[in-house]
Amino acid sequence: MKKLTQRFENSSLPIALKWSVIIACFVSLVMGLLGWFLIDQQSATYRQQNEILGGVVVDQLAFAASEPLLAGDDLSLQVLVRQQEKNSLIIGMQVFDLKGILKASAGISPIGDILAEVGREGSHRLLPWRTPYVNAVSFISQITFKDVTAGYAVVSIDQGPLEKQLNALTSALLTTTLGLIALGALLAFPLSHRLCRPIYQLVKVGEAIDNGDTRHPITIGRKDEIGRVLDAFQHMARGMEKKREVEQAFSRFLSPTIAHQVLNQPEGRQLGGTTKEGSVLFCDVVGFTELSEYRSPQEVGEMLNQYFSYFSIAADSCHGTVDKFIGDCIMILFGVPESDFSHGLHAITCGVLIQEIAGRINHQRAKQGLPLVQFKIGINSGEMLAGNLGGIERMQYTVVGDAVNLSARICDICSPGEILVTEATLEQPGVKPLVKSIPQNSLKVKGRRQSVDTYRVDSESFIAESRFQESLEKILPVEVVA
């Protein structure tokens, strides 16, 4: 090498050419090292971006799924995981409970490998996996609610687009390096640094979103196309946050089944309805006027909320839909809006659950010296008009018809702690073999010319059944009221 250098220096070549070769070799060495350094940094940056994106999405899914998972609301969980269709990078979302049972799933993911990971410690875990058609990584996060782990959320991110972008960026850097060699070593580093700046800014925005800073904009300081892209990215992040808040609030004011219908079906937002076969349960407080006479409205509201919150869970567990709360009364639909072949049996099961839950809550309130609340329940089955009633500006999903009115009427004549059903409900499939009923006297119901035959449900036959006890313990365990 020394002899070659000496021969080059002592050659007859023009000095300008010699210096050009020397500078070219020097710049080539420097730019080669710089190019290698930039490519390595970009690979690390893309991996960091991917981890930030996956961490943000899986944390959002874990946060949004905590309450539905604890409440056993599989429909809301399925609505949440369906959000993966809105982002081409997200190819799968899953929610597991603590036992590793899949509760909701959309898209694709390595379920078997994930089940081996969900029980391990750690807030975030990465599971790379590959198929002949996709190269992906799954992010696994614990679902916690008030420091209690309820399950696990999984989000699978497609690595293909990111790899293509990384390959494209690598090619661009090599081309730029060769071009900068021709222009000179002094221009190479500043230009490459400026080219990398937008990526650093994207990482900064991603880290801000990961830290929950979606409400305050980050000063970017660029007005060109890259600046507008960063602004759009930041605006999209805030929009996603707002949309999630709206959807969560919407699901609290409407039953999950009806909310799903309104959000996903165009006919769910139109006036009118269809005739459906179903069952209606009315649950009313006994002696509500006397209970509320000497109590403040806030005390009455807290008392009703204590009972109705558990009644709503009981309705969900029995495939029922809470139609509305009418003061001290709750109205629950079965077989509407989604058809249910066993709507009569589910309605009776829900009624027995409600009375048993009310008994456990009363046991707890008695220990605290609080007034006890008794409920009466009326159930009827038949055809009813189900749909949106009201006006274009303000409408409400509900059911109307004689079957609905009769259910409310027999609830009025029911005794405290009783469940009265009509013959139409007893004739529903699967009811008579499983439900013991005691005929009551034919009653004259307000608004009807003919007497109505009613039957009192023997709750003891349900309470002794193992599956019923299982459902009851999930909603309100004995230790909670002990």
Summary of the structure (lengths in Angstrom):
residues: 482
radius of gyration: 33.0
end to end distance: 89.9
largest distance: 125.5
contacts: 1464
relative contact order: 0.08
helix: 54%
strand: 22%
